[in-house]
Amino acid sequence: MNIFDEMKAKINGKGKTIVFPEGNDKRIIDAAVRLAAEKLMTPILLGSKEDITNQASTSELEGVSIIDINEYPKDKLDAMIDALYERRKNKNTREQVAEWIKDANYFGTMLVYMGIADGMVSGAAHATGDTVRPALQIIKTKPGYRRISGSFIMQKGNEKYVFADCAINIELDADGMLEVAKQSVETAKMIDLDPKVAFLSFSTKGSAKGEMVSKVQTAAEKARQELDCPSDGELQFDAAFVPSVGEKKAPDSKVAGHANVFVFPELQSGNIGYKIAQRMGGFEAFGPILQGLAKPVSDLSRGCNAEDVYNVAIITAVQSID
Protein backbone atom coordinates (compact mmCIF):
# COMPACT_ATOMS: atom_id res chain seq x y z
CA MET A 1 0.00 0.00 0.00
CA ASN A 2 1.22 3.51 -0.72
CA ILE A 3 0.82 6.25 1.85
CA PHE A 4 -2.51 7.38 0.43
CA ASP A 5 -4.00 3.89 0.54
CA GLU A 6 -2.95 3.78 4.20
CA MET A 7 -4.37 7.22 4.95
CA LYS A 8 -7.65 6.51 3.14
CA ALA A 9 -8.06 3.43 5.31
CA LYS A 10 -7.59 5.62 8.40
CA ILE A 11 -10.33 8.11 7.50
CA ASN A 12 -12.78 5.66 5.95
CA GLY A 13 -16.01 5.73 7.94
CA LYS A 14 -14.83 8.56 10.21
CA GLY A 15 -17.32 11.06 8.75
CA LYS A 16 -14.74 13.81 8.29
CA THR A 17 -15.75 17.15 6.78
CA ILE A 18 -13.26 19.37 4.91
CA VAL A 19 -14.03 22.90 3.72
CA PHE A 20 -12.68 24.34 0.45
CA PRO A 21 -12.88 28.16 0.26
CA GLU A 22 -12.16 28.13 -3.49
CA GLY A 23 -15.28 26.12 -4.28
CA ASN A 24 -15.84 27.66 -7.74
CA ASP A 25 -12.46 26.40 -8.98
CA LYS A 26 -12.83 23.45 -11.37
CA ARG A 27 -9.85 21.66 -9.81
CA ILE A 28 -11.47 21.89 -6.38
CA ILE A 29 -14.84 20.74 -7.71
CA ASP A 30 -13.32 17.72 -9.45
CA ALA A 31 -11.44 16.69 -6.29
CA ALA A 32 -14.51 17.20 -4.11
CA VAL A 33 -16.67 15.08 -6.43
CA ARG A 34 -14.12 12.26 -6.26
CA LEU A 35 -13.76 12.48 -2.46
CA ALA A 36 -17.53 12.35 -2.02
CA ALA A 37 -17.98 9.53 -4.54
CA GLU A 38 -15.41 7.45 -2.67
CA LYS A 39 -17.19 8.33 0.60
CA LEU A 40 -13.89 9.43 2.16
CA MET A 41 -15.34 12.66 3.59
CA THR A 42 -17.98 15.32 3.12
CA PRO A 43 -16.47 18.21 1.13
CA ILE A 44 -17.88 21.70 1.75
CA LEU A 45 -17.46 24.02 -1.24
CA LEU A 46 -17.69 27.75 -0.57
CA GLY A 47 -18.95 29.58 -3.61
CA SER A 48 -21.83 30.30 -5.96
CA LYS A 49 -24.20 27.35 -6.21
CA GLU A 50 -25.05 28.33 -9.76
CA ASP A 51 -21.40 28.48 -10.82
CA ILE A 52 -20.58 25.16 -9.16
CA THR A 53 -23.60 23.33 -10.58
CA ASN A 54 -22.71 24.67 -14.03
CA GLN A 55 -19.40 22.82 -13.74
CA ALA A 56 -20.69 19.54 -12.30
CA SER A 57 -23.97 17.69 -12.53
CA THR A 58 -26.36 17.25 -9.62
CA SER A 59 -25.59 13.53 -9.54
CA GLU A 60 -21.85 14.19 -9.42
CA LEU A 61 -22.34 16.62 -6.52
CA GLU A 62 -24.17 14.06 -4.41
CA GLY A 63 -22.47 14.04 -1.01
CA VAL A 64 -20.94 17.49 -1.59
CA SER A 65 -22.16 20.41 0.52
CA ILE A 66 -22.24 23.89 -1.04
CA ILE A 67 -22.33 27.11 1.00
CA ASP A 68 -22.79 30.49 -0.65
CA ILE A 69 -21.49 32.98 1.92
CA ASN A 70 -23.86 35.63 0.57
CA GLU A 71 -26.84 33.37 1.31
CA TYR A 72 -25.70 32.07 4.70
CA PRO A 73 -28.54 32.30 7.27
CA LYS A 74 -28.31 35.52 9.28
CA ASP A 75 -28.56 33.81 12.67
CA LYS A 76 -25.68 31.50 11.83
CA LEU A 77 -23.65 34.37 10.38
CA ASP A 78 -24.20 36.47 13.50
CA ALA A 79 -23.10 33.54 15.67
CA MET A 80 -19.94 33.22 13.58
CA ILE A 81 -19.20 36.94 13.85
CA ASP A 82 -19.75 36.81 17.61
CA ALA A 83 -17.38 33.85 17.94
CA LEU A 84 -14.70 35.58 15.88
CA TYR A 85 -15.10 38.83 17.81
CA GLU A 86 -14.73 36.92 21.09
CA ARG A 87 -11.52 35.42 19.71
CA ARG A 88 -10.16 38.79 18.53
CA LYS A 89 -11.83 41.39 20.75
CA ASN A 90 -8.57 42.54 22.30
CA LYS A 91 -7.24 43.39 18.83
CA ASN A 92 -10.22 44.02 16.52
CA THR A 93 -13.71 45.52 16.63
CA ARG A 94 -16.85 43.59 15.82
CA GLU A 95 -17.24 45.66 12.68
CA GLN A 96 -13.76 44.66 11.53
CA VAL A 97 -14.29 40.94 12.04
CA ALA A 98 -17.69 41.19 10.32
CA GLU A 99 -15.79 42.39 7.23
CA TRP A 100 -13.30 39.53 7.56
CA ILE A 101 -16.11 36.96 7.45
CA LYS A 102 -16.94 38.08 3.90
CA ASP A 103 -13.59 36.59 2.85
CA ALA A 104 -13.88 32.88 2.03
CA ASN A 105 -10.64 31.97 3.81
CA TYR A 106 -11.80 33.60 7.05
CA PHE A 107 -15.27 32.07 6.67
CA GLY A 108 -13.77 28.62 6.07
CA THR A 109 -11.35 28.99 8.97
CA MET A 110 -14.27 29.87 11.25
CA LEU A 111 -16.11 26.71 10.16
CA VAL A 112 -13.08 24.77 11.37
CA TYR A 113 -12.71 26.80 14.56
CA MET A 114 -16.37 26.29 15.43
CA GLY A 115 -16.21 22.54 14.76
CA ILE A 116 -18.52 22.64 11.73
CA ALA A 117 -15.65 21.36 9.57
CA ASP A 118 -12.72 19.18 10.62
CA GLY A 119 -10.17 20.95 8.43
CA MET A 120 -9.64 23.37 5.56
CA VAL A 121 -7.81 23.17 2.22
CA SER A 122 -7.07 26.40 0.35
CA GLY A 123 -4.39 28.00 -1.81
CA ALA A 124 -5.35 26.93 -5.35
CA ALA A 125 -6.08 30.56 -6.18
CA HIS A 126 -4.72 32.35 -3.09
CA ALA A 127 -1.24 33.13 -1.84
CA THR A 128 0.08 31.18 1.15
CA GLY A 129 -0.37 34.20 3.41
CA ASP A 130 -4.08 34.35 2.61
CA THR A 131 -4.46 30.77 3.84
CA VAL A 132 -2.09 30.87 6.80
CA ARG A 133 -2.99 34.29 8.24
CA PRO A 134 -6.59 33.45 9.25
CA ALA A 135 -5.42 30.12 10.67
CA LEU A 136 -2.83 31.81 12.89
CA GLN A 137 -5.23 34.56 13.96
CA ILE A 138 -8.15 32.25 14.76
CA ILE A 139 -7.14 28.61 15.19
CA LYS A 140 -3.62 29.38 16.44
CA THR A 141 -0.92 26.88 17.40
CA LYS A 142 -1.23 23.74 19.48
CA PRO A 143 -0.44 24.15 23.19
CA GLY A 144 3.31 24.20 23.71
CA TYR A 145 4.14 25.48 20.22
CA ARG A 146 5.14 29.03 19.32
CA ARG A 147 5.23 28.56 15.56
CA ILE A 148 3.97 26.42 12.71
CA SER A 149 6.08 24.78 10.03
CA GLY A 150 5.67 23.21 6.61
CA SER A 151 6.77 19.66 5.85
CA PHE A 152 6.79 17.54 2.72
CA ILE A 153 6.20 13.81 2.60
CA MET A 154 8.68 12.43 0.08
CA GLN A 155 7.84 9.06 -1.48
CA LYS A 156 9.42 6.85 -4.13
CA GLY A 157 8.32 3.22 -4.26
CA ASN A 158 8.49 1.84 -0.73
CA GLU A 159 10.67 4.69 0.49
CA LYS A 160 9.04 7.52 2.44
CA TYR A 161 10.56 10.40 4.37
CA VAL A 162 9.57 13.69 5.99
CA PHE A 163 11.44 16.93 5.14
CA ALA A 164 10.91 20.11 7.19
CA ASP A 165 10.78 23.08 7.39
CA CYS A 166 10.42 23.62 3.65
CA ALA A 167 7.69 26.27 3.52
CA ILE A 168 7.21 28.65 6.46
CA ASN A 169 10.11 29.80 8.70
CA ILE A 170 12.84 31.69 6.86
CA GLU A 171 15.21 31.45 9.83
CA LEU A 172 15.24 29.01 12.75
CA ASP A 173 17.14 29.08 16.02
CA ALA A 174 17.80 25.93 18.07
CA ASP A 175 14.41 26.06 19.79
CA GLY A 176 12.74 26.59 16.43
CA MET A 177 14.47 23.52 14.98
CA LEU A 178 13.34 21.52 18.00
CA GLU A 179 9.72 22.59 17.47
CA VAL A 180 9.91 21.66 13.79
CA ALA A 181 11.31 18.27 14.81
CA LYS A 182 8.46 17.63 17.26
CA GLN A 183 5.87 18.60 14.65
CA SER A 184 7.56 16.47 11.99
CA VAL A 185 7.55 13.45 14.30
CA GLU A 186 3.75 13.81 14.50
CA THR A 187 3.58 13.88 10.70
CA ALA A 188 5.83 10.82 10.44
CA LYS A 189 3.62 8.84 12.81
CA MET A 190 0.57 9.96 10.82
CA ILE A 191 1.95 8.05 7.80
CA ASP A 192 3.01 5.06 9.94
CA LEU A 193 6.69 5.94 9.77
CA ASP A 194 8.80 4.99 12.79
CA PRO A 195 10.61 8.34 13.18
CA LYS A 196 14.37 8.66 13.31
CA VAL A 197 15.22 12.36 13.29
CA ALA A 198 18.34 13.91 11.79
CA PHE A 199 19.22 17.55 12.47
CA LEU A 200 21.02 18.53 9.29
CA SER A 201 24.08 20.72 8.83
CA PHE A 202 27.13 21.08 6.58
CA SER A 203 29.03 19.58 9.53
CA THR A 204 28.97 16.13 11.14
CA LYS A 205 29.87 15.80 14.81
CA GLY A 206 32.07 18.88 14.97
CA SER A 207 33.79 18.52 11.60
CA ALA A 208 33.17 22.26 11.11
CA LYS A 209 32.70 25.17 13.50
CA GLY A 210 30.55 28.26 13.63
CA GLU A 211 27.21 29.64 14.76
CA MET A 212 25.32 27.80 12.01
CA VAL A 213 26.71 24.53 13.35
CA SER A 214 26.35 25.26 17.05
CA LYS A 215 22.62 26.01 16.79
CA VAL A 216 22.07 22.59 15.19
CA GLN A 217 24.14 20.95 17.91
CA THR A 218 22.04 22.71 20.57
CA ALA A 219 18.79 21.63 18.92
CA ALA A 220 20.01 18.03 18.72
CA GLU A 221 21.07 18.04 22.37
CA LYS A 222 17.66 19.34 23.48
CA ALA A 223 15.93 16.80 21.26
CA ARG A 224 17.71 13.93 23.00
CA GLN A 225 15.95 15.04 26.19
CA GLU A 226 12.54 15.91 24.72
CA LEU A 227 11.77 13.65 21.74
CA ASP A 228 10.26 10.22 22.29
CA CYS A 229 12.13 8.74 19.34
CA PRO A 230 15.75 8.39 18.18
CA SER A 231 17.35 11.64 17.06
CA ASP A 232 20.84 12.93 16.38
CA GLY A 233 22.81 15.84 15.02
CA GLU A 234 24.54 17.66 13.72
CA LEU A 235 24.71 15.44 10.65
CA GLN A 236 25.51 16.09 7.01
CA PHE A 237 22.87 14.63 4.71
CA ASP A 238 25.07 11.78 3.50
CA ALA A 239 25.91 10.82 7.09
CA ALA A 240 22.21 10.87 7.97
CA PHE A 241 21.06 8.91 4.91
CA VAL A 242 23.77 6.51 3.71
CA PRO A 243 24.54 3.66 6.16
CA SER A 244 28.19 3.28 5.12
CA VAL A 245 28.82 7.02 5.43
CA GLY A 246 26.94 7.24 8.72
CA GLU A 247 28.99 4.39 10.16
CA LYS A 248 32.21 6.14 9.14
CA LYS A 249 31.33 9.71 10.19
CA ALA A 250 29.17 9.00 13.26
CA PRO A 251 29.90 5.41 14.33
CA ASP A 252 28.15 5.71 17.71
CA SER A 253 24.93 7.15 16.32
CA LYS A 254 21.66 5.18 16.24
CA VAL A 255 20.30 7.56 13.59
CA ALA A 256 23.20 8.16 11.20
CA GLY A 257 22.59 6.25 7.97
CA HIS A 258 19.02 5.41 8.95
CA ALA A 259 17.22 8.76 9.34
CA ASN A 260 13.76 9.20 7.85
CA VAL A 261 12.80 12.61 9.29
CA PHE A 262 15.12 15.39 8.15
CA VAL A 263 15.09 18.75 9.95
CA PHE A 264 16.82 21.47 7.94
CA PRO A 265 18.56 24.41 9.66
CA GLU A 266 16.53 27.05 7.80
CA LEU A 267 13.98 27.44 5.01
CA GLN A 268 16.40 28.01 2.17
CA SER A 269 18.15 24.65 2.49
CA GLY A 270 14.88 22.82 3.21
CA ASN A 271 13.14 24.20 0.15
CA ILE A 272 16.13 23.56 -2.09
CA GLY A 273 16.59 20.07 -0.65
CA TYR A 274 13.07 18.80 -1.23
CA LYS A 275 13.02 20.16 -4.79
CA ILE A 276 16.31 18.45 -5.62
CA ALA A 277 14.92 15.16 -4.29
CA GLN A 278 11.74 15.71 -6.29
CA ARG A 279 13.21 16.86 -9.60
CA MET A 280 16.49 14.94 -9.72
CA GLY A 281 15.80 12.07 -7.35
CA GLY A 282 12.41 11.11 -8.74
CA PHE A 283 10.56 11.42 -5.44
CA GLU A 284 6.95 12.52 -5.23
CA ALA A 285 6.59 15.50 -2.89
CA PHE A 286 3.30 15.83 -1.01
CA GLY A 287 2.77 19.13 0.76
CA PRO A 288 3.42 21.57 2.16
CA ILE A 289 1.72 20.07 5.18
CA LEU A 290 1.15 22.78 7.76
CA GLN A 291 2.29 21.47 11.13
CA GLY A 292 1.63 22.78 14.63
CA LEU A 293 -1.85 24.26 14.23
CA ALA A 294 -4.49 23.39 16.82
CA LYS A 295 -6.76 22.24 13.96
CA PRO A 296 -5.61 21.33 10.44
CA VAL A 297 -5.44 23.85 7.61
CA SER A 298 -3.57 22.99 4.41
CA ASP A 299 -2.06 25.25 1.78
CA LEU A 300 -2.16 24.21 -1.88
CA SER A 301 0.17 25.39 -4.60
CA ARG A 302 -1.48 27.71 -7.11
CA GLY A 303 -0.14 25.38 -9.79
CA CYS A 304 -1.90 22.36 -8.29
CA ASN A 305 -4.16 19.99 -10.18
CA ALA A 306 -7.25 18.08 -9.03
CA GLU A 307 -5.11 15.10 -7.96
CA ASP A 308 -3.05 17.37 -5.69
CA VAL A 309 -6.22 18.75 -4.11
CA TYR A 310 -7.55 15.23 -3.58
CA ASN A 311 -4.32 14.12 -1.89
CA VAL A 312 -3.98 17.18 0.34
CA ALA A 313 -7.60 16.82 1.47
CA ILE A 314 -6.87 13.25 2.55
CA ILE A 315 -3.80 14.37 4.50
CA THR A 316 -5.85 17.12 6.17
CA ALA A 317 -8.56 14.67 7.17
CA VAL A 318 -5.97 12.34 8.70
CA GLN A 319 -4.42 15.25 10.64
CA SER A 320 -7.86 15.96 12.13
CA ILE A 321 -8.12 12.46 13.62
CA ASP A 322 -5.59 13.29 16.34
Secondary structure, 3 states (H helix, E strand, C coil): CCHHHHHHHHHCCCCCEEEECCCCCHHHHHHHHHHHHCCCCEEEEECCHHHHHHHCCCCCCCCCEEECHHHCCHHHHHHHHHHHHHHHCCCCCHHHHHHHCCCHHHHHHHHHHCCCCCEEEECCCCCHHHHHHHHHHHHCECCCCCCCEEEEEEEECCEEEEEECCCCCCECCHHHHHHHHHHHHHHHHHCCCCCCEEEECCCCCCCCCCHHHHHHHHHHHHHHHHCCCCEEEEECHHHHHCHHHHHHHCCCCCCCCCCCEEECCEHHHHHHHHHHHHHCCCCEEEEEEEECECCCEEECCCCCCHHHHHHHHHHHHHHHHC
